[in-house]
Amino acid sequence: MLIPAIRMTGDSGRRGNVIGPRPRREISGYLVEEAAQSENYHTLCERLGYDPSTA
């Protein structure tokens, strides 16, 4: 298997040889508050079809 042998630019920094869904990382209360107040965040979520709630 070559996946662990090749390091790509833009690597997410996550470790492991398995490609697949991973558990969500915990989001700090500070970041949740910042996102709720960010007009740009809501605009981006709308453009990409994402749910802007981080809960």
PQR file of N, CA, C, O and H, with PARSE charges and radii, in Angstrom:
ATOM      1  N   MET A   1       0.853  -1.172   0.000 -0.4000 1.5000
ATOM      2  CA  MET A   1       0.000   0.000   0.000 -0.0000 2.0000
ATOM      3  C   MET A   1       0.897   1.233   0.000  0.5500 1.7000
ATOM      4  O   MET A   1       1.809   1.335   0.821 -0.5500 1.4000
ATOM      5  N   LEU A   2       0.650   2.164  -0.906 -0.4000 1.5000
ATOM      6  CA  LEU A   2       1.483   3.351  -1.042 -0.0000 2.0000
ATOM      7  C   LEU A   2       0.965   4.558  -0.276  0.5500 1.7000
ATOM      8  O   LEU A   2       1.692   5.540  -0.126 -0.5500 1.4000
ATOM      9  H   LEU A   2      -0.090   2.081  -1.574  0.4000 1.0000
ATOM     10  N   ILE A   3      -0.253   4.514   0.206 -0.4000 1.5000
ATOM     11  CA  ILE A   3      -0.842   5.697   0.835 -0.0000 2.0000
ATOM     12  C   ILE A   3       0.050   6.264   1.940  0.5500 1.7000
ATOM     13  O   ILE A   3       0.304   7.468   1.931 -0.5500 1.4000
ATOM     14  H   ILE A   3      -0.843   3.717   0.083  0.4000 1.0000
ATOM     15  N   PRO A   4       0.539   5.465   2.891 -0.5600 1.5000
ATOM     16  CA  PRO A   4       1.363   6.070   3.933  0.2800 2.0000
ATOM     17  C   PRO A   4       2.751   6.493   3.435  0.5500 1.7000
ATOM     18  O   PRO A   4       3.439   7.258   4.111 -0.5500 1.4000
ATOM     19  N   ALA A   5       3.165   6.008   2.270 -0.4000 1.5000
ATOM     20  CA  ALA A   5       4.499   6.304   1.768 -0.0000 2.0000
ATOM     21  C   ALA A   5       4.579   7.649   1.054  0.5500 1.7000
ATOM     22  O   ALA A   5       5.662   8.214   0.905 -0.5500 1.4000
ATOM     23  H   ALA A   5       2.607   5.387   1.721  0.4000 1.0000
ATOM     24  N   ILE A   6       3.446   8.154   0.619 -0.4000 1.5000
ATOM     25  CA  ILE A   6       3.425   9.398  -0.147 -0.0000 2.0000
ATOM     26  C   ILE A   6       2.803  10.499   0.692  0.5500 1.7000
ATOM     27  O   ILE A   6       1.657  10.382   1.128 -0.5500 1.4000
ATOM     28  H   ILE A   6       2.566   7.695   0.740  0.4000 1.0000
ATOM     29  N   ARG A   7       3.553  11.565   0.918 -0.4000 1.5000
ATOM     30  CA  ARG A   7       3.040  12.699   1.680 -0.0000 2.0000
ATOM     31  C   ARG A   7       2.651  13.799   0.689  0.5500 1.7000
ATOM     32  O   ARG A   7       3.475  14.241  -0.112 -0.5500 1.4000
ATOM     33  H   ARG A   7       4.484  11.659   0.564  0.4000 1.0000
ATOM     34  N   MET A   8       1.417  14.225   0.749 -0.4000 1.5000
ATOM     35  CA  MET A   8       0.915  15.202  -0.202 -0.0000 2.0000
ATOM     36  C   MET A   8       0.861  16.592   0.422  0.5500 1.7000
ATOM     37  O   MET A   8       0.681  16.742   1.631 -0.5500 1.4000
ATOM     38  H   MET A   8       0.748  13.866   1.400  0.4000 1.0000
ATOM     39  N   THR A   9       1.019  17.597  -0.424 -0.4000 1.5000
ATOM     40  CA  THR A   9       0.823  18.968   0.012 -0.0000 2.0000
ATOM     41  C   THR A   9      -0.644  19.140   0.379  0.5500 1.7000
ATOM     42  O   THR A   9      -1.523  18.630  -0.316 -0.5500 1.4000
ATOM     43  H   THR A   9       1.165  17.475  -1.405  0.4000 1.0000
ATOM     44  N   GLY A  10      -0.910  19.850   1.457 -0.4000 1.5000
ATOM     45  CA  GLY A  10      -2.290  20.035   1.884 -0.0000 2.0000
ATOM     46  C   GLY A  10      -2.789  18.903   2.751  0.5500 1.7000
ATOM     47  O   GLY A  10      -3.984  18.824   3.036 -0.5500 1.4000
ATOM     48  H   GLY A  10      -0.196  20.264   2.021  0.4000 1.0000
ATOM     49  N   ASP A  11      -1.894  18.020   3.177 -0.4000 1.5000
ATOM     50  CA  ASP A  11      -2.259  16.927   4.065 -0.0000 2.0000
ATOM     51  C   ASP A  11      -2.956  17.508   5.289  0.5500 1.7000
ATOM     52  O   ASP A  11      -2.489  18.498   5.851 -0.5500 1.4000
ATOM     53  H   ASP A  11      -0.923  18.084   2.945  0.4000 1.0000
ATOM     54  N   SER A  12      -4.053  16.915   5.704 -0.4000 1.5000
ATOM     55  CA  SER A  12      -4.854  17.459   6.802 -0.0000 2.0000
ATOM     56  C   SER A  12      -4.138  17.367   8.138  0.5500 1.7000
ATOM     57  O   SER A  12      -4.552  18.010   9.104 -0.5500 1.4000
ATOM     58  H   SER A  12      -4.433  16.110   5.247  0.4000 1.0000
ATOM     59  N   GLY A  13      -3.082  16.588   8.210 -0.4000 1.5000
ATOM     60  CA  GLY A  13      -2.376  16.432   9.479 -0.0000 2.0000
ATOM     61  C   GLY A  13      -2.886  15.259  10.290  0.5500 1.7000
ATOM     62  O   GLY A  13      -2.299  14.906  11.313 -0.5500 1.4000
ATOM     63  H   GLY A  13      -2.747  16.066   7.426  0.4000 1.0000
ATOM     64  N   ARG A  14      -3.972  14.655   9.845 -0.4000 1.5000
ATOM     65  CA  ARG A  14      -4.481  13.484  10.561 -0.0000 2.0000
ATOM     66  C   ARG A  14      -3.583  12.298  10.271  0.5500 1.7000
ATOM     67  O   ARG A  14      -2.973  12.203   9.206 -0.5500 1.4000
ATOM     68  H   ARG A  14      -4.450  14.942   9.014  0.4000 1.0000
ATOM     69  N   ARG A  15      -3.515  11.429  11.202 -0.4000 1.5000
ATOM     70  CA  ARG A  15      -2.640  10.268  11.063 -0.0000 2.0000
ATOM     71  C   ARG A  15      -3.462   8.996  10.886  0.5500 1.7000
ATOM     72  O   ARG A  15      -4.615   8.929  11.313 -0.5500 1.4000
ATOM     73  H   ARG A  15      -4.011  11.506  12.067  0.4000 1.0000
ATOM     74  N   GLY A  16      -2.885   8.026  10.277 -0.4000 1.5000
ATOM     75  CA  GLY A  16      -3.534   6.736  10.107 -0.0000 2.0000
ATOM     76  C   GLY A  16      -3.458   6.278   8.667  0.5500 1.7000
ATOM     77  O   GLY A  16      -3.374   7.101   7.756 -0.5500 1.4000
ATOM     78  H   GLY A  16      -1.949   8.081   9.930  0.4000 1.0000
ATOM     79  N   ASN A  17      -3.485   4.991   8.456 -0.4000 1.5000
ATOM     80  CA  ASN A  17      -3.386   4.415   7.124 -0.0000 2.0000
ATOM     81  C   ASN A  17      -4.751   4.148   6.497  0.5500 1.7000
ATOM     82  O   ASN A  17      -4.821   3.759   5.331 -0.5500 1.4000
ATOM     83  H   ASN A  17      -3.553   4.323   9.196  0.4000 1.0000
ATOM     84  N   VAL A  18      -5.825   4.347   7.237 -0.4000 1.5000
ATOM     85  CA  VAL A  18      -7.151   4.036   6.746 -0.0000 2.0000
ATOM     86  C   VAL A  18      -7.812   5.306   6.229  0.5500 1.7000
ATOM     87  O   VAL A  18      -7.863   6.319   6.925 -0.5500 1.4000
ATOM     88  H   VAL A  18      -5.767   4.663   8.184  0.4000 1.0000
ATOM     89  N   ILE A  19      -8.319   5.239   4.992 -0.4000 1.5000
ATOM     90  CA  ILE A  19      -9.065   6.358   4.427 -0.0000 2.0000
ATOM     91  C   ILE A  19     -10.534   6.092   4.707  0.5500 1.7000
ATOM     92  O   ILE A  19     -11.069   5.054   4.318 -0.5500 1.4000
ATOM     93  H   ILE A  19      -8.277   4.416   4.426  0.4000 1.0000
ATOM     94  N   GLY A  20     -11.176   7.018   5.373 -0.4000 1.5000
ATOM     95  CA  GLY A  20     -12.582   6.842   5.688 -0.0000 2.0000
ATOM     96  C   GLY A  20     -13.049   7.910   6.645  0.5500 1.7000
ATOM     97  O   GLY A  20     -12.259   8.748   7.079 -0.5500 1.4000
ATOM     98  H   GLY A  20     -10.741   7.861   5.689  0.4000 1.0000
ATOM     99  N   PRO A  21     -14.329   7.890   6.979 -0.5600 1.5000
ATOM    100  CA  PRO A  21     -14.867   8.886   7.901  0.2800 2.0000
ATOM    101  C   PRO A  21     -14.165   8.812   9.256  0.5500 1.7000
ATOM    102  O   PRO A  21     -13.803   7.737   9.734 -0.5500 1.4000
ATOM    103  N   ARG A  22     -13.990   9.953   9.839 -0.4000 1.5000
ATOM    104  CA  ARG A  22     -13.379  10.042  11.168 -0.0000 2.0000
ATOM    105  C   ARG A  22     -14.358  10.755  12.088  0.5500 1.7000
ATOM    106  O   ARG A  22     -15.219  11.500  11.621 -0.5500 1.4000
ATOM    107  H   ARG A  22     -14.284  10.826   9.451  0.4000 1.0000
ATOM    108  N   PRO A  23     -14.234  10.536  13.381 -0.5600 1.5000
ATOM    109  CA  PRO A  23     -15.120  11.260  14.296  0.2800 2.0000
ATOM    110  C   PRO A  23     -14.846  12.760  14.223  0.5500 1.7000
ATOM    111  O   PRO A  23     -13.710  13.182  14.005 -0.5500 1.4000
ATOM    112  N   ARG A  24     -15.897  13.560  14.406 -0.4000 1.5000
ATOM    113  CA  ARG A  24     -15.725  15.010  14.401 -0.0000 2.0000
ATOM    114  C   ARG A  24     -14.852  15.433  15.560  0.5500 1.7000
ATOM    115  O   ARG A  24     -14.891  14.846  16.641 -0.5500 1.4000
ATOM    116  H   ARG A  24     -16.819  13.217  14.582  0.4000 1.0000
ATOM    117  N   ARG A  25     -14.079  16.446  15.318 -0.4000 1.5000
ATOM    118  CA  ARG A  25     -13.274  17.022  16.388 -0.0000 2.0000
ATOM    119  C   ARG A  25     -14.161  17.942  17.221  0.5500 1.7000
ATOM    120  O   ARG A  25     -15.115  18.530  16.713 -0.5500 1.4000
ATOM    121  H   ARG A  25     -14.048  16.924  14.440  0.4000 1.0000
ATOM    122  N   GLU A  26     -13.840  18.056  18.489 -0.4000 1.5000
ATOM    123  CA  GLU A  26     -14.593  18.935  19.373 -0.0000 2.0000
ATOM    124  C   GLU A  26     -14.355  20.387  18.951  0.5500 1.7000
ATOM    125  O   GLU A  26     -13.234  20.772  18.620 -0.5500 1.4000
ATOM    126  H   GLU A  26     -13.065  17.578  18.902  0.4000 1.0000
ATOM    127  N   ILE A  27     -15.415  21.176  18.967 -0.4000 1.5000
ATOM    128  CA  ILE A  27     -15.321  22.583  18.604 -0.0000 2.0000
ATOM    129  C   ILE A  27     -15.420  23.413  19.877  0.5500 1.7000
ATOM    130  O   ILE A  27     -16.354  23.248  20.662 -0.5500 1.4000
ATOM    131  H   ILE A  27     -16.326  20.862  19.236  0.4000 1.0000
ATOM    132  N   SER A  28     -14.463  24.297  20.078 -0.4000 1.5000
ATOM    133  CA  SER A  28     -14.457  25.108  21.291 -0.0000 2.0000
ATOM    134  C   SER A  28     -15.638  26.074  21.299  0.5500 1.7000
ATOM    135  O   SER A  28     -16.136  26.478  20.248 -0.5500 1.4000
ATOM    136  H   SER A  28     -13.704  24.431  19.440  0.4000 1.0000
ATOM    137  N   GLY A  29     -16.072  26.433  22.491 -0.4000 1.5000
ATOM    138  CA  GLY A  29     -17.157  27.396  22.645 -0.0000 2.0000
ATOM    139  C   GLY A  29     -16.811  28.724  21.999  0.5500 1.7000
ATOM    140  O   GLY A  29     -17.680  29.395  21.442 -0.5500 1.4000
ATOM    141  H   GLY A  29     -15.668  26.105  23.345  0.4000 1.0000
ATOM    142  N   TYR A  30     -15.547  29.103  22.074 -0.4000 1.5000
ATOM    143  CA  TYR A  30     -15.084  30.348  21.464 -0.0000 2.0000
ATOM    144  C   TYR A  30     -15.319  30.327  19.956  0.5500 1.7000
ATOM    145  O   TYR A  30     -15.797  31.309  19.389 -0.5500 1.4000
ATOM    146  H   TYR A  30     -14.841  28.558  22.526  0.4000 1.0000
ATOM    147  N   LEU A  31     -14.986  29.214  19.303 -0.4000 1.5000
ATOM    148  CA  LEU A  31     -15.151  29.109  17.850 -0.0000 2.0000
ATOM    149  C   LEU A  31     -16.629  29.095  17.467  0.5500 1.7000
ATOM    150  O   LEU A  31     -17.011  29.703  16.467 -0.5500 1.4000
ATOM    151  H   LEU A  31     -14.598  28.415  19.764  0.4000 1.0000
ATOM    152  N   VAL A  32     -17.456  28.417  18.240 -0.4000 1.5000
ATOM    153  CA  VAL A  32     -18.899  28.388  17.983 -0.0000 2.0000
ATOM    154  C   VAL A  32     -19.456  29.806  18.049  0.5500 1.7000
ATOM    155  O   VAL A  32     -20.255  30.204  17.201 -0.5500 1.4000
ATOM    156  H   VAL A  32     -17.146  27.923  19.052  0.4000 1.0000
ATOM    157  N   GLU A  33     -19.036  30.560  19.050 -0.4000 1.5000
ATOM    158  CA  GLU A  33     -19.494  31.939  19.218 -0.0000 2.0000
ATOM    159  C   GLU A  33     -19.031  32.820  18.057  0.5500 1.7000
ATOM    160  O   GLU A  33     -19.803  33.628  17.542 -0.5500 1.4000
ATOM    161  H   GLU A  33     -18.387  30.236  19.739  0.4000 1.0000
ATOM    162  N   GLU A  34     -17.793  32.665  17.655 -0.4000 1.5000
ATOM    163  CA  GLU A  34     -17.257  33.440  16.526 -0.0000 2.0000
ATOM    164  C   GLU A  34     -18.020  33.129  15.243  0.5500 1.7000
ATOM    165  O   GLU A  34     -18.355  34.040  14.486 -0.5500 1.4000
ATOM    166  H   GLU A  34     -17.166  32.008  18.074  0.4000 1.0000
ATOM    167  N   ALA A  35     -18.295  31.861  14.994 -0.4000 1.5000
ATOM    168  CA  ALA A  35     -19.010  31.460  13.780 -0.0000 2.0000
ATOM    169  C   ALA A  35     -20.429  32.028  13.773  0.5500 1.7000
ATOM    170  O   ALA A  35     -20.916  32.479  12.736 -0.5500 1.4000
ATOM    171  H   ALA A  35     -18.023  31.120  15.609  0.4000 1.0000
ATOM    172  N   ALA A  36     -21.084  32.004  14.925 -0.4000 1.5000
ATOM    173  CA  ALA A  36     -22.459  32.504  15.017 -0.0000 2.0000
ATOM    174  C   ALA A  36     -22.527  33.991  14.687  0.5500 1.7000
ATOM    175  O   ALA A  36     -23.554  34.471  14.206 -0.5500 1.4000
ATOM    176  H   ALA A  36     -20.688  31.637  15.767  0.4000 1.0000
ATOM    177  N   GLN A  37     -21.447  34.721  14.938 -0.4000 1.5000
ATOM    178  CA  GLN A  37     -21.426  36.168  14.719 -0.0000 2.0000
ATOM    179  C   GLN A  37     -20.804  36.565  13.380  0.5500 1.7000
ATOM    180  O   GLN A  37     -20.764  37.749  13.047 -0.5500 1.4000
ATOM    181  H   GLN A  37     -20.613  34.331  15.329  0.4000 1.0000
ATOM    182  N   SER A  38     -20.323  35.600  12.618 -0.4000 1.5000
ATOM    183  CA  SER A  38     -19.597  35.901  11.388 -0.0000 2.0000
ATOM    184  C   SER A  38     -20.514  35.907  10.166  0.5500 1.7000
ATOM    185  O   SER A  38     -21.060  34.874   9.780 -0.5500 1.4000
ATOM    186  H   SER A  38     -20.355  34.638  12.888  0.4000 1.0000
ATOM    187  N   GLU A  39     -20.673  37.079   9.570 -0.4000 1.5000
ATOM    188  CA  GLU A  39     -21.469  37.194   8.346 -0.0000 2.0000
ATOM    189  C   GLU A  39     -20.820  36.391   7.213  0.5500 1.7000
ATOM    190  O   GLU A  39     -21.516  35.742   6.431 -0.5500 1.4000
ATOM    191  H   GLU A  39     -20.229  37.918   9.883  0.4000 1.0000
ATOM    192  N   ASN A  40     -19.499  36.437   7.129 -0.4000 1.5000
ATOM    193  CA  ASN A  40     -18.786  35.698   6.075 -0.0000 2.0000
ATOM    194  C   ASN A  40     -18.978  34.187   6.212  0.5500 1.7000
ATOM    195  O   ASN A  40     -19.129  33.485   5.212 -0.5500 1.4000
ATOM    196  H   ASN A  40     -18.935  36.963   7.765  0.4000 1.0000
ATOM    197  N   TYR A  41     -18.973  33.692   7.439 -0.4000 1.5000
ATOM    198  CA  TYR A  41     -19.188  32.266   7.672 -0.0000 2.0000
ATOM    199  C   TYR A  41     -20.570  31.849   7.168  0.5500 1.7000
ATOM    200  O   TYR A  41     -20.709  30.825   6.500 -0.5500 1.4000
ATOM    201  H   TYR A  41     -18.851  34.262   8.252  0.4000 1.0000
ATOM    202  N   HIS A  42     -21.596  32.654   7.493 -0.4000 1.5000
ATOM    203  CA  HIS A  42     -22.953  32.325   7.059 -0.0000 2.0000
ATOM    204  C   HIS A  42     -23.092  32.423   5.544  0.5500 1.7000
ATOM    205  O   HIS A  42     -23.792  31.612   4.937 -0.5500 1.4000
ATOM    206  H   HIS A  42     -21.483  33.486   8.036  0.4000 1.0000
ATOM    207  N   THR A  43     -22.444  33.391   4.934 -0.4000 1.5000
ATOM    208  CA  THR A  43     -22.468  33.527   3.479 -0.0000 2.0000
ATOM    209  C   THR A  43     -21.819  32.309   2.823  0.5500 1.7000
ATOM    210  O   THR A  43     -22.344  31.770   1.850 -0.5500 1.4000
ATOM    211  H   THR A  43     -21.876  34.050   5.427  0.4000 1.0000
ATOM    212  N   LEU A  44     -20.689  31.885   3.354 -0.4000 1.5000
ATOM    213  CA  LEU A  44     -19.992  30.718   2.812 -0.0000 2.0000
ATOM    214  C   LEU A  44     -20.842  29.458   2.962  0.5500 1.7000
ATOM    215  O   LEU A  44     -20.947  28.663   2.027 -0.5500 1.4000
ATOM    216  H   LEU A  44     -20.262  32.323   4.145  0.4000 1.0000
ATOM    217  N   CYS A  45     -21.444  29.274   4.129 -0.4000 1.5000
ATOM    218  CA  CYS A  45     -22.292  28.096   4.340 -0.0000 2.0000
ATOM    219  C   CYS A  45     -23.454  28.082   3.356  0.5500 1.7000
ATOM    220  O   CYS A  45     -23.798  27.036   2.807 -0.5500 1.4000
ATOM    221  H   CYS A  45     -21.358  29.920   4.888  0.4000 1.0000
ATOM    222  N   GLU A  46     -24.055  29.246   3.137 -0.4000 1.5000
ATOM    223  CA  GLU A  46     -25.169  29.335   2.194 -0.0000 2.0000
ATOM    224  C   GLU A  46     -24.714  28.974   0.783  0.5500 1.7000
ATOM    225  O   GLU A  46     -25.398  28.242   0.068 -0.5500 1.4000
ATOM    226  H   GLU A  46     -23.775  30.096   3.583  0.4000 1.0000
ATOM    227  N   ARG A  47     -23.564  29.490   0.395 -0.4000 1.5000
ATOM    228  CA  ARG A  47     -23.042  29.234  -0.957 -0.0000 2.0000
ATOM    229  C   ARG A  47     -22.727  27.756  -1.168  0.5500 1.7000
ATOM    230  O   ARG A  47     -22.946  27.217  -2.253 -0.5500 1.4000
ATOM    231  H   ARG A  47     -23.008  30.084   0.976  0.4000 1.0000
ATOM    232  N   LEU A  48     -22.211  27.104  -0.124 -0.4000 1.5000
ATOM    233  CA  LEU A  48     -21.820  25.698  -0.251 -0.0000 2.0000
ATOM    234  C   LEU A  48     -22.933  24.724   0.131  0.5500 1.7000
ATOM    235  O   LEU A  48     -22.774  23.511  -0.011 -0.5500 1.4000
ATOM    236  H   LEU A  48     -22.033  27.542   0.757  0.4000 1.0000
ATOM    237  N   GLY A  49     -24.057  25.249   0.614 -0.4000 1.5000
ATOM    238  CA  GLY A  49     -25.172  24.382   0.991 -0.0000 2.0000
ATOM    239  C   GLY A  49     -24.934  23.685   2.315  0.5500 1.7000
ATOM    240  O   GLY A  49     -25.477  22.606   2.553 -0.5500 1.4000
ATOM    241  H   GLY A  49     -24.187  26.234   0.730  0.4000 1.0000
ATOM    242  N   TYR A  50     -24.125  24.290   3.185 -0.4000 1.5000
ATOM    243  CA  TYR A  50     -23.844  23.691   4.496 -0.0000 2.0000
ATOM    244  C   TYR A  50     -24.805  24.235   5.544  0.5500 1.7000
ATOM    245  O   TYR A  50     -25.317  25.346   5.410 -0.5500 1.4000
ATOM    246  H   TYR A  50     -23.684  25.166   2.991  0.4000 1.0000
ATOM    247  N   ASP A  51     -25.040  23.466   6.562 -0.4000 1.5000
ATOM    248  CA  ASP A  51     -25.804  23.915   7.719 -0.0000 2.0000
ATOM    249  C   ASP A  51     -24.841  24.725   8.588  0.5500 1.7000
ATOM    250  O   ASP A  51     -23.834  24.186   9.046 -0.5500 1.4000
ATOM    251  H   ASP A  51     -24.624  22.564   6.672  0.4000 1.0000
ATOM    252  N   PRO A  52     -25.128  25.996   8.822 -0.5600 1.5000
ATOM    253  CA  PRO A  52     -24.179  26.824   9.568  0.2800 2.0000
ATOM    254  C   PRO A  52     -24.106  26.510  11.064  0.5500 1.7000
ATOM    255  O   PRO A  52     -23.227  27.024  11.757 -0.5500 1.4000
ATOM    256  N   SER A  53     -25.002  25.688  11.561 -0.4000 1.5000
ATOM    257  CA  SER A  53     -24.914  25.353  12.988 -0.0000 2.0000
ATOM    258  C   SER A  53     -23.720  24.436  13.202  0.5500 1.7000
ATOM    259  O   SER A  53     -23.488  23.509  12.426 -0.5500 1.4000
ATOM    260  H   SER A  53     -25.715  25.271  10.999  0.4000 1.0000
ATOM    261  N   THR A  54     -22.991  24.696  14.227 -0.4000 1.5000
ATOM    262  CA  THR A  54     -21.798  23.885  14.516 -0.0000 2.0000
ATOM    263  C   THR A  54     -22.060  22.871  15.626  0.5500 1.7000
ATOM    264  O   THR A  54     -21.152  22.151  16.041 -0.5500 1.4000
ATOM    265  H   THR A  54     -23.180  25.450  14.857  0.4000 1.0000
ATOM    266  N   ALA A  55     -23.283  22.816  16.099 -0.4000 1.5000
ATOM    267  CA  ALA A  55     -23.629  21.904  17.185 -0.0000 2.0000
ATOM    268  C   ALA A  55     -23.803  20.496  16.668  0.5500 1.7000
ATOM    269  O   ALA A  55     -24.097  19.586  17.443 -0.5500 1.4000
ATOM    270  H   ALA A  55     -24.021  23.401  15.762  0.4000 1.0000
TER
END
